């Protein structure tokens, strides 16, 4: 189906299908819940097996215990700061500090996961462990660090350090992986395998219902299903009770109820076209920023192209209000851009050495420009630091009034404005509609959504990713095989039986598997041509 939808004509489709037929490691898994044929590769099956072996090994170990005295002392210090954990947060704290090398915390958006982790950090450190944090995106890592005090970076940055022979985990390390659902199978497998070999503890934190991994797989969801963990469902981020209820609706797949709640309170705004919806959104943003300049806000949408259009429109309003100095044209990695003192700016690449003080910036760090020339820029980041850099050394920047929803997972602001477009689904809408403390405004055009009913239907689409092992749940030998480290090659016969049960497995299982793939692809191509 994918090849049929995305091919530019029959010739390209036939070329793609021919290449697929010749792929030496393609494996048919069966059909998913939507009735679509699903395939994977030998390499992906083996990566999943390594992931599950590492997680199971860590779940069986108990090498990172925190005693009751250290845990109670951390709780007491938190209470002196005015932080009183809820029952769910306290249970999660007990879970992640119970000594096991693998911890799992599933929490809805805005449930105070980072606050709980801050208390856990104090307990771990009192017990003599070194605590590190990572997340897929820079903004998520930044918010983990700000909310918990755990020094954090991106997963890519950590892995880069490993490749350079730096920052390897040890048995005295506790690694917290926030927004773990955004990490792909291969990436999470590499991290867990490294941690298991080093004897470190890993705590996975996230929500499988939020943004899915950009890379293949649903590793976090699979680990949650296999190992369980602590759950935090009491939403705290939104100040209004009905908005907290709406976030719970989003978290549990009731997107329509959430949108209806915001519509009832006058926060869903229809326009005749997307262009008009964009103009209406920017007008509301401009009025709000002038009326409440001390509040934080972000504009969210799905695509980079729409982000640029929203950034340009926001700058026009800033210019008209006299809030920007003269433009300076600079060359960035994304092309030429005009920046001025007073502009909002977003950093697009991790740079730990930036600023000269070793604090650095991360991908998605936001700030306001204090000085700009064609050669250099000085920025006051939202966490209060002054960062100066030469554009010849760092040019991964763009305007920061609007951002894609993928850059916003893990972000908290006072007010959020969302431009809905047809690319949204239940996962991205859950993230977009739950970033705010005070208010949310959702805008859309009738050229994208003919009615609010169509809007709800689109924003409710379930696009959850899957795992190869999702299609092997009925195999009682799977768990044993993974624990024993049995590889894909040793399970070819079993996989062939599962894929084509009506056939007798040939003496040459690899040949039988190739035949099965060929027949499956022919069936797939015929079905696609019939659409």
C-alpha distance (Angstrom), angle and dihedral (degrees) to the residues before:
residue distance angle dihedral
X1 . . .
X2 3.81 . .
X3 3.81 92.4 .
X4 3.81 90.6 48.2
X5 3.82 94.0 48.9
X6 3.78 95.7 47.1
X7 3.82 102.7 37.4
X8 3.80 119.0 108.3
X9 3.78 97.9 -135.9
X10 3.79 136.6 -34.4
X11 3.80 95.8 -67.4
X12 3.80 92.9 57.3
X13 3.79 91.2 44.1
X14 3.80 91.3 52.5
X15 3.80 90.7 47.5
X16 3.80 91.4 51.0
X17 3.79 92.7 47.4
X18 3.79 90.6 47.3
X19 3.78 90.8 53.1
X20 3.79 90.0 48.4
X21 3.79 91.8 50.6
X22 3.77 89.2 54.0
X23 3.79 95.3 47.7
X24 3.80 105.6 120.3
X25 3.79 96.9 -151.4
X26 3.81 104.8 37.8
X27 3.81 114.2 129.8
X28 3.80 126.4 -169.9
X29 3.79 111.3 -136.0
X30 3.78 101.6 -177.6
X31 3.79 131.5 -109.5
X32 3.76 127.2 -36.5
X33 3.80 126.3 -137.2
X34 3.81 90.6 -80.2
X35 3.78 92.0 54.6
X36 3.81 94.7 -108.5
X37 3.79 121.2 139.0
X38 3.79 112.8 -109.3
X39 3.79 127.1 -154.1
X40 3.77 135.6 -177.0
X41 3.78 138.5 174.8
X42 3.76 135.9 -109.7
X43 3.80 89.1 -113.9
X44 3.81 92.7 54.2
X45 3.81 93.4 49.0
X46 3.79 90.1 51.6
X47 3.84 91.5 47.1
X48 3.81 89.6 53.5
X49 3.78 90.6 49.3
X50 3.82 91.2 51.8
X51 3.81 90.6 47.5
X52 3.79 93.0 52.5
X53 3.81 93.6 43.9
X54 3.81 91.5 52.4
X55 3.81 92.5 46.6
X56 3.79 92.7 47.8
X57 3.79 92.0 49.1
X58 3.81 91.1 50.8
X59 3.80 93.0 45.5
X60 3.81 89.5 56.4
X61 3.81 94.3 50.7
X62 3.80 123.4 84.0
X63 3.79 105.7 -169.3
X64 3.81 104.4 127.5
X65 3.77 105.6 62.4
X66 3.80 122.2 165.2
X67 3.79 115.4 -157.0
X68 3.79 122.5 -128.7
X69 3.80 93.0 -109.7
X70 3.82 93.5 58.3
X71 3.80 91.5 44.7
X72 3.82 93.4 48.9
X73 3.80 91.6 46.3
X74 3.81 90.6 53.3
X75 3.81 90.4 49.7
X76 3.81 91.0 49.1
X77 3.81 92.1 51.8
X78 3.80 90.0 49.4
X79 3.80 91.2 52.5
X80 3.81 90.3 51.4
X81 3.82 86.7 57.2
X82 3.79 89.9 51.1
X83 3.80 96.3 -102.5
X84 3.79 112.9 130.7
X85 3.79 113.2 178.1
X86 3.78 119.2 -133.6
X87 3.79 119.6 -124.6
X88 3.81 90.5 -97.4
X89 3.79 92.5 48.5
X90 3.81 90.9 48.7
X91 3.81 90.2 50.7
X92 3.80 89.7 50.0
X93 3.81 90.0 49.9
X94 3.80 90.5 52.3
X95 3.81 90.1 48.4
X96 3.80 97.5 51.1
X97 3.82 93.2 44.6
X98 3.81 97.0 44.7
X99 3.79 94.6 103.3
X100 3.79 102.3 -105.3
X101 3.79 115.1 130.6
X102 3.81 91.7 -130.1
X103 3.79 123.1 56.0
X104 3.81 126.9 176.2
X105 3.79 126.6 -165.8
X106 3.81 121.8 -177.2
X107 3.78 113.8 -168.7
X108 3.79 135.1 166.8
X109 3.80 117.3 -118.6
X110 3.80 111.1 -74.3
X111 3.80 98.2 13.2
X112 3.80 96.5 128.4
X113 3.79 99.2 -101.1
X114 3.81 92.1 149.2
X115 3.81 92.4 49.7
X116 3.81 89.8 53.7
X117 3.80 90.4 47.4
X118 3.80 89.8 53.2
X119 3.81 89.5 60.1
X120 3.81 90.0 45.2
X121 3.81 89.6 51.7
X122 3.80 91.2 56.9
X123 3.80 91.0 49.1
X124 3.81 93.2 47.6
X125 3.80 92.5 47.6
X126 3.80 91.6 48.4
X127 3.80 87.3 54.4
X128 3.80 90.4 54.0
X129 3.80 101.4 -101.6
X130 3.80 126.7 134.0
X131 3.80 111.3 -128.7
X132 3.80 122.8 -150.7
X133 3.79 130.8 176.9
X134 3.79 133.0 -153.2
X135 3.80 137.7 174.1
X136 3.78 134.9 176.5
X137 3.82 94.8 -112.5
X138 3.76 129.4 46.6
X139 3.80 94.7 -127.2
X140 3.81 91.0 52.6
X141 3.81 90.4 50.2
X142 3.80 90.0 47.6
X143 3.79 92.4 50.8
X144 3.80 92.2 46.3
X145 3.79 89.1 54.0
X146 3.80 93.1 45.0
X147 3.79 93.9 47.2
X148 3.80 99.7 42.0
X149 3.78 108.1 20.5
X150 3.81 89.8 -121.8
X151 3.82 110.1 140.8
X152 3.81 101.7 -118.3
X153 3.78 141.6 -174.6
X154 3.79 137.5 164.9
X155 3.78 121.6 -73.5
X156 3.80 89.3 -121.1
X157 3.80 91.1 54.8
X158 3.79 91.2 50.1
X159 3.79 92.6 48.9
X160 3.80 90.2 47.8
X161 3.79 88.5 55.4
X162 3.79 90.3 50.9
X163 3.79 88.9 52.5
X164 3.80 89.0 54.1
X165 3.79 91.9 49.9
X166 3.83 93.7 -104.8
X167 3.80 136.4 119.2
X168 3.80 97.6 13.2
X169 3.79 114.7 173.7
X170 3.80 121.4 -107.7
X171 3.78 135.7 -166.7
X172 3.83 88.9 -93.7
X173 3.81 93.2 59.4
X174 3.79 129.9 101.3
X175 3.81 111.0 -164.1
X176 3.82 117.4 -162.8
X177 3.82 114.1 -160.8
X178 3.80 109.1 -163.0
X179 3.82 124.1 -162.5
X180 3.80 85.1 16.5
X181 3.80 92.2 170.9
X182 3.81 89.4 73.0
X183 3.82 92.7 61.2
X184 3.79 116.6 95.3
X185 3.78 124.3 -128.3
X186 3.80 96.2 -103.8
X187 3.79 93.6 48.5
X188 3.79 95.5 46.1
X189 3.80 90.5 45.8
X190 3.80 91.3 54.7
X191 3.80 91.8 50.5
X192 3.81 96.0 45.5
X193 3.79 93.2 44.5
X194 3.81 90.2 51.8
X195 3.81 91.1 47.4
X196 3.79 93.2 47.4
X197 3.79 91.6 50.6
X198 3.82 91.8 47.2
X199 3.81 93.4 46.2
X200 3.82 92.7 -121.1
X201 3.80 127.1 148.0
X202 3.82 120.4 -116.1
X203 3.80 125.8 -162.4
X204 3.81 114.4 -165.0
X205 3.80 114.7 -156.4
X206 3.78 127.3 -177.6
X207 3.77 149.6 82.8
X208 3.82 120.1 -91.4
X209 3.81 89.9 -151.4
X210 3.82 93.8 63.1
X211 3.81 124.8 78.4
X212 3.77 112.6 -25.2
X213 3.78 122.1 -127.7
X214 3.78 116.6 -80.8
X215 3.78 89.2 -141.6
X216 3.78 123.0 58.8
X217 3.77 123.3 -67.9
X218 3.79 143.6 28.3
X219 3.79 97.8 -108.7
X220 3.81 98.3 157.3
X221 3.79 93.6 49.2
X222 3.80 90.0 48.6
X223 3.81 92.0 51.5
X224 3.81 91.2 47.6
X225 3.79 90.4 53.5
X226 3.80 92.7 48.1
X227 3.79 100.8 41.4
X228 3.79 106.6 20.6
X229 3.79 117.8 -153.3
X230 3.78 143.4 -179.6
X231 3.80 119.4 -39.2
X232 3.81 127.6 -152.8
X233 3.80 114.5 -167.6
X234 3.80 104.4 158.7
X235 3.81 106.1 105.3
X236 3.80 114.1 -143.1
X237 3.81 106.1 164.1
X238 3.80 99.3 82.7
X239 3.79 115.2 68.0
X240 3.82 96.1 -151.2
X241 3.79 116.9 74.3
X242 3.80 94.2 -138.3
X243 3.81 90.0 53.7
X244 3.79 90.9 51.8
X245 3.81 87.3 52.0
X246 3.81 88.8 51.3
X247 3.80 91.0 53.1
X248 3.80 89.6 52.0
X249 3.80 88.1 51.1
X250 3.81 90.2 52.9
X251 3.80 91.0 47.6
X252 3.79 92.3 52.9
X253 3.79 98.3 45.4
X254 3.81 98.0 -98.7
X255 3.80 94.7 123.9
X256 3.80 93.5 150.8
X257 3.80 92.6 58.0
X258 3.81 90.6 50.0
X259 3.80 93.7 50.3
X260 3.80 90.5 46.2
X261 3.81 89.9 53.9
X262 3.80 92.2 53.2
X263 3.80 90.8 44.1
X264 3.81 90.7 52.9
X265 3.81 88.4 55.5
X266 3.80 93.1 49.5
X267 3.80 97.1 -105.6
X268 3.83 100.7 118.3
X269 3.80 112.1 81.2
X270 3.81 126.0 -166.7
X271 3.82 124.0 -160.8
X272 3.78 133.0 179.6
X273 3.82 93.8 -112.6
X274 3.78 139.2 12.3
X275 3.80 88.7 -111.7
X276 3.80 90.1 57.0
X277 3.80 91.2 44.3
X278 3.80 88.7 53.4
X279 3.80 91.2 50.4
X280 3.80 91.6 48.3
X281 3.80 91.5 49.1
X282 3.80 93.1 49.8
X283 3.80 90.5 47.9
X284 3.80 90.8 53.2
X285 3.81 91.0 45.6
X286 3.82 91.3 50.7
X287 3.79 94.4 49.4
X288 3.79 91.6 46.8
X289 3.81 95.9 48.7
X290 3.80 91.3 50.9
X291 3.81 93.3 46.3
X292 3.83 94.7 44.6
X293 3.82 108.1 22.6
X294 3.81 94.4 163.4
X295 3.81 95.0 59.8
X296 3.80 121.7 91.8
X297 3.80 119.4 -122.3
X298 3.78 140.9 170.9
X299 3.81 135.6 -167.8
X300 3.81 113.6 -138.4
X301 3.78 133.7 -165.6
X302 3.79 140.2 148.5
X303 3.82 109.9 -104.4
X304 3.79 136.0 47.7
X305 3.80 90.4 -128.3
X306 3.80 91.5 56.9
X307 3.81 90.2 45.4
X308 3.80 89.8 56.4
X309 3.80 91.9 49.1
X310 3.81 90.7 50.5
X311 3.81 92.0 46.4
X312 3.81 90.6 51.4
X313 3.80 91.6 49.0
X314 3.81 92.2 48.0
X315 3.81 90.9 51.2
X316 3.79 90.3 52.3
X317 3.81 89.4 56.8
X318 3.80 91.2 46.4
X319 3.81 89.9 50.3
X320 3.80 93.0 47.9
X321 3.81 90.6 51.4
X322 3.81 92.1 51.4
X323 3.80 92.8 -116.4
X324 3.81 96.2 126.8
X325 3.80 129.3 67.0
X326 3.79 121.7 -139.0
X327 3.78 115.8 -47.9
X328 3.78 119.8 -106.0
X329 3.79 116.5 -159.0
X330 3.80 112.3 -135.3
X331 3.78 134.1 173.7
X332 3.79 114.9 -121.5
X333 3.76 133.9 177.3
X334 3.82 87.9 -98.1
X335 3.80 93.5 50.0
X336 3.79 136.2 -90.3
X337 3.80 115.5 -20.5
X338 3.80 135.4 177.7
X339 3.80 115.2 -130.2
X340 3.79 131.0 179.2
X341 3.77 138.4 -179.0
X342 3.81 105.6 -81.2
X343 3.81 94.7 33.4
X344 3.77 121.1 132.9
X345 3.80 111.1 -122.1
X346 3.79 135.4 -168.9
X347 3.80 124.9 -154.5
X348 3.79 112.4 -138.0
X349 3.79 103.7 -167.6
X350 3.78 136.0 46.6
X351 3.79 112.8 -106.1
X352 3.77 111.7 171.5
X353 3.82 94.7 179.0
X354 3.79 95.5 51.6
X355 3.78 117.3 120.7
X356 3.77 98.4 28.4
X357 3.80 93.7 -105.1
X358 3.78 96.4 85.4
X359 3.82 93.8 -115.6
X360 3.79 96.0 106.5
X361 3.79 132.6 176.1
X362 3.77 132.6 -91.5
X363 3.76 135.0 -143.0
X364 3.85 105.8 -76.5
X365 3.83 96.2 19.6
X366 3.82 108.0 151.4
X367 3.78 130.4 -149.6
X368 3.80 147.4 143.2
X369 3.81 123.9 -99.2
X370 3.81 114.9 -115.0
X371 3.82 97.7 174.7
X372 3.80 134.2 7.5
X373 3.79 135.3 -178.8
X374 3.81 131.0 162.1
X375 3.81 87.5 -94.8
X376 3.82 106.1 38.4
X377 3.80 146.0 15.0
X378 3.80 133.5 -154.5
X379 3.81 116.9 -155.3
X380 3.79 133.6 -171.8
X381 3.80 102.3 -144.8
X382 3.78 120.1 -143.7
X383 3.80 89.9 -107.1
X384 3.81 89.7 59.8
X385 3.81 103.0 -102.0
X386 3.81 124.5 133.0
X387 3.81 110.7 -133.0
X388 3.81 123.7 -174.3
X389 3.79 125.2 -174.6
X390 3.79 142.2 166.4
X391 3.78 114.5 -117.4
X392 3.79 90.7 -136.1
X393 3.80 87.6 63.7
X394 3.81 100.1 37.7
X395 3.80 125.3 20.2
X396 3.83 103.0 152.1
X397 3.80 95.9 115.4
X398 3.79 139.3 116.5
X399 3.77 139.2 168.5
X400 3.79 113.3 -65.9
X401 3.79 108.4 -152.3
X402 3.80 92.3 98.0
X403 3.79 132.9 27.8
X404 3.76 139.6 -178.6
X405 3.78 115.6 -97.8
X406 3.81 89.2 -116.6
X407 3.80 89.5 63.1
X408 3.81 91.0 49.5
X409 3.81 102.5 58.4
X410 3.79 104.9 115.7
X411 3.81 92.6 23.7
X412 3.81 124.7 122.9
X413 3.82 122.9 -166.3
X414 3.78 135.7 164.2
X415 3.80 93.8 -118.1
X416 3.80 133.8 17.5
X417 3.79 130.5 -167.8
X418 3.80 118.1 -163.8
X419 3.80 129.5 -163.9
X420 3.80 107.2 -157.6
X421 3.80 118.4 -145.4
X422 3.83 131.1 173.7
X423 3.81 93.9 -95.0
X424 3.80 93.0 72.2
X425 3.80 123.5 104.3
X426 3.80 138.1 174.8
X427 3.80 92.8 -75.2
X428 3.80 98.8 48.8
X429 3.81 93.1 40.7
X430 3.83 89.9 51.9
X431 3.80 89.7 56.0
X432 3.80 95.8 41.4
X433 3.80 94.9 48.7
X434 3.81 95.6 47.6
X435 3.83 105.3 51.6
X436 3.81 96.5 92.3
X437 3.78 136.1 87.0
X438 3.81 99.6 -167.4
X439 3.78 114.0 15.7
X440 3.78 145.0 1.5
X441 3.80 128.6 -164.1
X442 3.81 119.6 -166.5
X443 3.83 117.3 -162.7
X444 3.80 128.8 -173.0
X445 3.80 140.6 164.3
X446 3.80 126.7 -127.9
X447 3.81 90.2 -131.2
X448 3.81 86.0 67.7
X449 3.81 98.2 34.0
X450 3.79 117.9 22.1
X451 3.79 91.1 -157.6
X452 3.78 141.6 0.3
X453 3.80 87.0 -100.8
X454 3.81 89.2 60.4
X455 3.81 89.5 46.7
X456 3.79 90.8 53.8
X457 3.79 92.4 46.4
X458 3.80 92.1 52.6
X459 3.80 95.6 43.9
X460 3.82 89.6 48.7
X461 3.81 96.5 57.2
X462 3.79 113.0 127.9
X463 3.79 110.2 -136.7
X464 3.78 98.6 163.7
X465 3.78 113.5 161.7
X466 3.77 122.1 -125.0
X467 3.78 142.2 -147.1
X468 3.78 131.0 -128.7
X469 3.79 87.2 -120.1
X470 3.81 89.6 60.4
X471 3.80 86.0 75.3
X472 3.81 94.1 50.1
X473 3.78 99.3 55.9
X474 3.82 92.6 117.6
X475 3.79 92.8 56.6
X476 3.84 106.7 100.4
X477 3.80 90.8 -167.8
X478 3.80 94.3 59.3
X479 3.78 97.9 87.8
X480 3.78 92.2 45.9
X481 3.81 92.0 47.4
X482 3.79 92.4 51.8
X483 3.79 93.3 46.3
X484 3.78 89.6 51.3
X485 3.80 93.1 46.8
X486 3.80 94.6 -118.0
X487 3.80 106.4 173.7
X488 3.76 132.0 -136.9
X489 3.79 93.1 -100.9
X490 3.79 90.6 57.9
X491 3.79 90.3 52.0
X492 3.82 99.3 47.1
X493 3.80 92.6 107.0
X494 3.81 92.5 51.7
X495 3.81 92.5 46.9
X496 3.80 92.0 49.5
X497 3.80 90.2 51.2
X498 3.78 89.5 51.1
X499 3.80 94.4 47.6
X500 3.81 97.1 44.1
X501 3.81 106.3 19.1
X502 3.79 93.4 166.2
X503 3.79 91.8 65.7
X504 3.75 131.2 78.8
X505 3.79 109.9 -121.2
X506 3.76 110.2 -110.8
X507 3.74 124.4 -126.4
X508 3.81 86.9 -107.2
X509 3.82 104.3 55.5
X510 3.81 93.2 -173.7
X511 3.82 90.2 56.6
X512 3.79 90.2 47.3
X513 3.78 89.9 51.6
X514 3.81 91.5 51.1
X515 3.81 89.7 50.6
X516 3.80 90.7 49.6
X517 3.79 91.4 50.5
X518 3.80 91.9 48.3
X519 3.80 93.3 50.2
X520 3.80 92.2 45.6
X521 3.80 92.3 50.7
X522 3.81 91.8 48.7
X523 3.81 89.7 52.1
X524 3.79 89.3 47.6
X525 3.81 93.8 50.2
X526 3.81 92.3 48.6
X527 3.79 91.1 50.2
X528 3.81 91.5 49.0
X529 3.81 92.5 49.5
X530 3.80 89.3 52.7
X531 3.82 93.3 58.7
